Amino acid sequence: MSESEPKRSAAVGVRARARAELVAEITRSARTQLAEHGAAALSLRAVSRDLGMASSAIYRYFSSRDALLTALIIESYDSLGAACEAAEALVDRGDLLGRWRAVCHAARGWARANPHEYALIYGSPVPGYAAPDDTIDPATRVPVLLLALLADVAAQREERQVEPEPVSPLLATQLQAMRHVAEVDVDDRLLLEGVGAWTLLFGLLNFELFGQFANTFDDADELFGHQVDAAGTRLGLIPTD
C-alpha cells in the first residue's frame, strides 16, 4: 500500500461522515416541516432556507421532494418496526398473548410520541406521491411480527388437531394472493383473523391520534388494552406452558 492510500481513505471517510451528518440535518428539518405544515406542503426549498443552504445544493442529497418523502417514510417505518421488535423480543416465546400485547402497546407508544411520522405512513396519502419499492421492506417489519405469531398459533392448533373453519371462495382467493406476498403458511381462517387484528390495531391508533375518540374515550388506555386482549383471544393467542 502506498503512503497516499491511507490519506485518500481517511479523506473519503471524512466526506462520508460529513455527508451523513448533512443528510441527517436535512431530514431533521423536513420532520419539523412535516409537523408544522403536513407532508403535502413539504418543500426542498423551505428545507434549504431553514439550513442556510443554496436551494440548488440540497439536490445533491435528495433529487426531489418525493425522494425526501421516501427517506422520511423509510425512517418512520424503521423506527416503528424497531420499537415493536424490541418490545416483542423481551417476552417469552411461549407467551403468545404477551407478545401480541407488546407489539400493540409499543406501536401505540411510538405513534403517540411521533404523531406526525405516524400520520405520514398511516394517514391520508400525499397527493401526487407514489411510494417506491424501497419502502416495502421497512413497512413489513411490524406485520412480520404478527405473521410469526400466527405461525405459532397454527402450530398449536395442529398439535391439538383443531380443524379450521372454511371461508368464502372470494376470501379464499384474496387470502391466497396475500399468502403469496407474505410467504406465510397458515390456514385461511387464521390468516383472516390476523387481518382483522391488524386493522383493529391501526384503526384504534387512527381514532386516538386523529381525535375520533374526543368526548368519548379521551383517555383511551382502558379501551385500547381491552380491544387488544379481545383481538388476541379471537386469534387464540395463549401461552404454550
N, C-alpha and C positions, 0 to 999 in steps of 0.2 A: 504493500500500500504506500502510495506517495505521501509526502508531507502535506500536500494540498488537499487530499481527500478528506481527512478528519475535519478540516476547516470548512470544506463545502458541506459536509454532512451536518456540522453544527449550525451553519447558516440556514440550511433547509429546515432544521428543527426549529430554529428561532422564527422563521417565516411561518411555519405551520402553526406554532403556538399563537403568534400574533393574529393569524387569520381566524383561528378557532375562537380567540377572545373577541374579535370584532363581530364574528357571526353570532356569538352569544349576546353581545350588546345589541345587535340588530333585532334578534328575536325577543330580547327583553323589552325593547322599545315597542315592538309590534304587539306584545302581550298587553302593554299599557294602552295602546290604541284600541285593542280588542275590548278591553274593559270599559273604556270611555266612549267609544263610538260604534262598537259592534264590528263583526267580521266583514260585512258588506262594504264598510267605509274604510277598510284597511288600505293604506296608500304607501308606496315606497317613497314618494316624495316627502310625505309627512315624517316618515321614519328618518330619512336622511336629514331633514331640518332639525329633528329632535337630537340627532347625534352630531350635528355640525358638519356633516359630510356634503360634498358636492352631490347633486342628485344623480349625476352620471356614475359616480364612484360606487354607489350601492349595487349597481347592476353587475359589478364584478363578483358579487357574492350571491345575489339572487336575480335570476334573469327576468323575473316578472312578479307581479303581485301574487299570482297563483302559485309560483314556486315558493314564495314566503308563506303563503297559507298552508301549503303542503307540509312545510317544515314544522309549522305550529301544530298542525293536526297530528303529525307523527310524534312530536314531543308529548302532546296531550295523551294520545293512546298509550305511549310507552310509560308515561308517568302513572296513569291509572292502572295499567297492567302490572307494573312493578309493585304498586301499593297492594293490590289484591293478591298477587303471588306471595309477597312477603307475609301477609296475614294468614293466608291459607296454609303456608308451609309450617307454621307454628302449631298446627292442630294435628293430633294423632291421625294417621291414615285411616284407621278404622272408624273414626268418628265422622261419618258422612254428613250428618246434620250440622255438626260443629264446623266442618269445612265450608259448607254452604253458607252458614251464618257469617263466617269470617269473610268470605268473598263479598257478600252483600253489604255488610257493615263497613268494610274497607272501601267499597265503591261509594257508599254514601258519604263517608268521611272525606274522601278525596273530592267528591263533587261539591260538597259544602265548602271546602277550603279553596276550591278552584272553579267557581261557578261560571266564569266566562270561558274557560277552556272546556268545561263540560258542555256549555251551550254550543261551542264550536263543533264538537263531534257528535252531539246527540240532540241539538236544537234544529232550528229551521235551516234548510240548505242555503248556501251562499249563492245568490243569483249569478249565473254565468260561470260558476266554478264546477269543474268535474274532477273528482279525486282520482289521481293516477293509481296504478297498481302498487306503488311504493307504500301506500297506506294500508294495504290489506293485511300484511303480517302483524304490524303493531295493533291493528283493530281486532285481531283474533286472540290476543293474549288472555283476555277475560273469558271469552267463550270456551277456550281450550280447557280452562279450569272446570267449567260446568260439564263439558263433554267427558272429562276424566271421572267426574262424579257419576255421570250416567253409566259409564262403563263399569264402575264398581257396583252400582245398583243392579245392572244387568247380570253381573257375576253372582251376586247374592240371590237373585231370583232364579238363576239357573240351578244353583245349589239346592234351593227349596222346591225346584221343579214347578215354578209358577208359570202358567200358560198366559201369554199376553193376549189382551183383547184386540180384535181386529179394528181397523179404521176404515173409513170410506175409500173407494177406489181413487177418487180425486186426491184426497190427502195422501194416500199411499204413493201416488205418482210424484206429488210435490215433495214429500219427505225423501223419496229415493234420490231426487236431484240434490236435495240438501245433504243427504248422507254422502253422496259422491264428492261434494265440495269439502265437507267436514271430515271425511275419512273416519267415520265412527261406525262401529258395528253393534248397534242396539236395535231392538225391535221398534216398530212404528209407533206403538202406543207410548212407550217410554220417551222416544225422541219428541213426540208431540207434547208430552208433559214438560219436557225440557224447554221447548219453545215457549210454552205458557209461563214457566218460571222466569225465563229470561226477559220476556216482555213485561211481566209483572214488576220485576226489579226496576227496570228503567222507566216504566210507567209511574211507579211510586216516586222515583227520583225527579222525573219531569214535573209531576204535580207539585212536589215540595219546592223545587228550585224556581219554578216559573209562577208560583203564587196561587196555584189552584186549590190549595188547602186553606186559604185565608178564611178566617171566621168559622172554620170547622175543626181542622186538625193543625192549628198553628204550631203546636208542639207535636211533631209527628213521630216522636221516639216510640211511643207505645204502639201506634198503628203500624209503623214500619216493622218493628220486631214481631208483632202478631202475624202480619202478612207473610213475612219471610219464613216464619215457622210453619204457617199453614201450607205454603208452597212446598217446603221441604217434606212435610208429611205426605202431600199428594205424590211427590216423587218417590216416596218410600225411602227417604234418607234416614237410616237408623245405624247405630254403632254395630260393628261386627262382633264386638265382645259380648 
